[in-house]
């Protein structure tokens, strides 16, 4: 009987040990599963943060607030109709009559502020201008580049290619920068010092006017004895300041 009791006790102990071992194994698997489930989203989130911080900035870059270069030419709070042409955009009417005044609808460019006659800020306004293209303007309305390859001696009526730009306060049709053929600043060999010396010494006989190719004025001075000296003094001043030059329109050397 004692042996039977011992065997039963050992069987119960074995059953309890087997149960505890299975419970331990099951608890270990559950813990690993929980660790895996929690670690995967965390690593994915960390990866997302890494890719975001490396490739794409988290914050959006601020938009550029650089002011355009034309704003420096535009007076602030001035009359809209007096603004330079670079400060506005106009709807040009190419069907206007050449040489006649025409009205064009204009609008100020961004960052430009102007007012009307009543000192009220406005964006849309009208401008009156002569109906003509920019290359048809008078020579005083645009500025052209000078040539460095033109001859300065003995090149009458020679031209060169120049780039001309319309002045800011002048309005016209078409491009404000255009090419144009201009005459070279040439000379026929006349010297300013020689003309001035002749005017001082022999101006009463018209020698200065003869030298410059002005035969009629030279004969007038010769037969009037230099206008009784008055014409001689006037010519000395005019030649001295360069107002009187060669008859062919050339420049002094």
VMD Tcl script that draws the C-alpha trace (Angstrom):
set ca {
  {0.00 0.00 0.00}
  {2.83 2.37 0.75}
  {4.29 1.82 -2.69}
  {0.97 2.60 -4.32}
  {0.62 5.83 -2.39}
  {4.15 6.89 -3.39}
  {3.47 6.17 -7.04}
  {0.27 8.21 -6.98}
  {2.10 11.14 -5.36}
  {4.83 10.99 -7.98}
  {2.19 10.94 -10.76}
  {0.50 14.01 -9.33}
  {3.84 15.79 -9.05}
  {4.64 14.95 -12.67}
  {1.25 16.26 -13.80}
  {1.77 19.51 -11.92}
  {5.29 19.90 -13.35}
  {4.01 19.27 -16.90}
  {1.24 21.81 -16.41}
  {3.64 24.43 -15.11}
  {6.06 23.84 -17.99}
  {3.29 24.26 -20.59}
  {2.08 27.40 -18.84}
  {5.59 28.83 -18.88}
  {5.99 28.13 -22.60}
  {2.64 29.70 -23.43}
  {3.40 32.81 -21.38}
  {6.77 33.21 -23.16}
  {5.17 33.06 -26.61}
  {2.53 35.61 -25.65}
  {5.17 37.97 -24.36}
  {7.20 37.72 -27.55}
  {4.07 38.37 -29.62}
  {3.24 41.43 -27.57}
  {6.77 42.71 -27.89}
  {6.73 42.23 -31.67}
  {3.39 43.99 -32.09}
  {4.51 46.97 -30.06}
  {7.94 47.18 -31.63}
  {6.80 47.15 -35.28}
  {4.69 50.37 -35.19}
  {7.33 52.04 -33.11}
  {10.04 51.23 -35.64}
  {7.79 52.27 -38.51}
  {7.06 55.57 -36.76}
  {10.76 56.08 -36.13}
  {11.46 55.31 -39.77}
  {8.81 57.79 -40.82}
  {10.40 60.46 -38.69}
  {13.80 59.67 -40.13}
  {12.62 59.83 -43.74}
  {10.69 63.02 -43.05}
  {13.59 64.78 -41.43}
  {16.04 63.65 -44.13}
  {14.19 64.05 -47.42}
  {11.30 66.44 -46.85}
  {11.40 69.41 -44.45}
  {8.75 69.29 -41.75}
  {7.89 72.98 -42.05}
  {7.00 74.61 -45.38}
  {9.54 77.14 -46.53}
  {8.43 80.74 -46.35}
  {7.45 82.30 -49.66}
  {9.90 84.73 -51.21}
  {9.22 88.35 -50.31}
  {11.87 89.83 -52.57}
  {10.83 93.22 -53.95}
  {11.11 93.56 -57.77}
  {13.81 95.85 -59.12}
  {11.37 98.19 -60.87}
  {9.95 99.34 -57.52}
  {13.01 101.57 -57.01}
  {11.90 103.64 -60.00}
  {8.34 104.07 -58.73}
  {7.66 106.96 -56.31}
  {5.47 105.90 -53.41}
  {2.02 107.52 -53.16}
  {2.59 109.68 -56.25}
  {0.08 110.38 -58.97}
  {-0.67 107.24 -60.97}
  {-0.70 109.17 -64.25}
  {2.83 110.46 -63.53}
  {4.39 107.07 -62.86}
  {7.25 105.88 -65.10}
  {6.30 103.40 -67.78}
  {8.11 100.55 -66.00}
  {5.72 100.87 -63.04}
  {2.52 100.11 -64.96}
  {0.97 97.73 -67.46}
  {-1.21 99.25 -70.19}
  {-3.61 97.81 -72.74}
  {-2.14 99.32 -75.90}
  {-4.50 100.21 -78.71}
  {-2.60 99.79 -81.96}
  {-5.57 101.06 -83.99}
  {-5.06 104.64 -82.80}
  {-4.30 107.41 -85.30}
  {-0.58 108.09 -85.64}
  {0.51 111.40 -84.14}
  {-2.78 111.93 -82.29}
  {-3.38 111.77 -78.56}
  {-4.84 108.46 -77.40}
  {-6.11 107.19 -74.05}
  {-4.92 103.85 -72.71}
  {-6.22 101.82 -69.75}
  {-3.38 101.05 -67.35}
  {-2.83 99.19 -64.08}
  {-0.02 99.50 -61.57}
  {2.37 96.59 -61.14}
  {2.60 94.64 -57.84}
  {4.25 96.43 -54.88}
  {3.54 99.84 -56.49}
  {1.31 102.34 -54.65}
  {-0.10 105.49 -56.24}
  {-3.02 107.89 -55.78}
  {-5.42 109.91 -57.92}
  {-6.07 113.65 -57.94}
  {-8.06 113.34 -54.71}
  {-5.22 111.52 -52.94}
  {-7.14 108.22 -52.99}
  {-5.20 105.07 -53.65}
  {-6.06 103.40 -56.94}
  {-4.85 100.58 -59.15}
  {-6.65 101.19 -62.45}
  {-6.31 104.49 -64.28}
  {-5.90 106.01 -67.76}
  {-2.87 107.56 -69.43}
  {-2.84 109.96 -72.38}
  {0.01 109.49 -74.82}
  {0.83 110.26 -78.42}
  {0.06 107.39 -80.79}
  {3.53 106.41 -82.05}
  {6.01 103.61 -81.71}
  {9.04 104.01 -79.49}
  {11.49 104.01 -82.39}
  {9.58 106.94 -83.90}
  {10.19 109.22 -80.92}
  {12.34 112.33 -81.07}
  {16.03 111.81 -80.35}
  {15.64 113.68 -77.06}
  {13.17 111.04 -75.76}
  {15.61 108.11 -75.70}
  {19.24 107.37 -74.88}
  {21.48 105.30 -77.16}
  {24.80 103.57 -76.74}
  {27.91 105.10 -78.27}
  {30.12 103.31 -80.75}
  {33.78 102.65 -80.10}
  {34.54 101.41 -83.62}
  {33.50 104.50 -85.62}
  {36.31 106.41 -87.29}
  {36.84 109.94 -85.98}
  {38.47 111.31 -89.10}
  {37.22 111.29 -92.68}
  {34.15 109.09 -92.34}
  {31.24 111.31 -93.44}
  {27.74 109.86 -93.13}
  {28.95 106.54 -91.75}
  {26.48 104.78 -89.43}
  {26.72 102.26 -86.60}
  {24.29 99.92 -84.82}
  {23.16 101.38 -81.49}
  {20.83 100.12 -78.76}
  {18.41 102.79 -77.61}
  {16.29 102.92 -74.43}
  {13.26 105.19 -73.98}
  {13.38 107.58 -71.02}
  {11.28 106.62 -68.00}
  {8.82 109.52 -68.27}
  {8.01 108.92 -71.96}
  {5.17 106.60 -73.04}
  {5.05 104.94 -76.45}
  {3.92 101.82 -78.30}
  {6.04 98.71 -78.81}
  {9.36 97.78 -77.25}
  {11.03 100.40 -75.08}
  {14.47 99.05 -76.03}
  {15.15 98.94 -79.76}
  {18.08 98.95 -82.23}
  {18.75 101.96 -84.44}
  {21.29 103.06 -87.04}
  {22.98 106.29 -85.97}
  {25.58 108.50 -87.59}
  {29.12 108.33 -86.29}
  {30.58 111.33 -84.55}
  {32.95 112.17 -87.35}
  {35.22 115.07 -88.21}
  {36.54 116.49 -91.44}
  {39.86 117.40 -89.86}
  {38.98 120.87 -88.55}
  {40.81 121.88 -85.39}
  {39.12 123.96 -82.73}
  {42.41 125.62 -81.74}
  {43.06 126.73 -85.34}
  {39.55 128.15 -85.72}
  {39.85 130.07 -82.43}
  {43.30 131.45 -83.34}
  {42.03 132.67 -86.74}
  {38.98 134.24 -85.10}
  {41.15 136.20 -82.66}
  {43.83 137.34 -85.14}
  {42.13 137.52 -88.55}
  {38.48 137.37 -87.56}
  {37.89 140.89 -88.89}
  {38.61 139.58 -92.41}
  {36.41 136.50 -92.03}
  {39.35 134.05 -91.97}
  {37.70 131.93 -89.27}
  {34.49 131.57 -91.26}
  {36.39 130.74 -94.44}
  {38.37 128.09 -92.58}
  {35.18 126.44 -91.31}
  {33.69 126.36 -94.83}
  {31.12 129.09 -94.18}
  {31.80 131.22 -97.28}
  {28.78 133.48 -97.06}
  {29.47 134.50 -93.48}
  {33.16 134.91 -94.36}
  {32.37 137.31 -97.21}
  {29.97 139.21 -94.96}
  {32.67 139.73 -92.34}
  {35.27 140.62 -94.96}
  {33.25 143.42 -96.57}
  {31.88 144.74 -93.27}
  {35.28 144.72 -91.57}
  {34.07 142.19 -89.08}
  {30.81 144.01 -88.51}
  {32.88 146.99 -87.31}
  {34.49 144.71 -84.75}
  {31.23 143.61 -83.10}
  {30.80 140.50 -85.27}
  {34.45 139.61 -84.65}
  {34.02 139.66 -80.87}
  {30.82 137.62 -81.08}
  {32.51 134.97 -83.26}
  {35.39 134.69 -80.82}
  {32.92 133.84 -78.07}
  {30.85 131.46 -80.23}
  {33.86 129.53 -81.52}
  {35.43 129.53 -78.06}
  {32.43 127.75 -76.53}
  {32.07 125.44 -79.55}
  {28.71 126.82 -80.68}
  {30.01 127.61 -84.19}
  {31.53 124.59 -85.91}
  {32.38 123.28 -89.39}
  {29.80 123.84 -92.09}
  {29.59 120.12 -92.93}
  {28.31 119.31 -89.45}
  {31.42 117.42 -88.39}
  {33.16 117.74 -85.03}
  {36.38 119.47 -84.12}
  {39.48 117.35 -83.65}
}
mol new
graphics top color blue
foreach p $ca { graphics top sphere $p radius 0.5 }
foreach p [lrange $ca 0 end-1] q [lrange $ca 1 end] { graphics top cylinder $p $q radius 0.2 }
display resetview
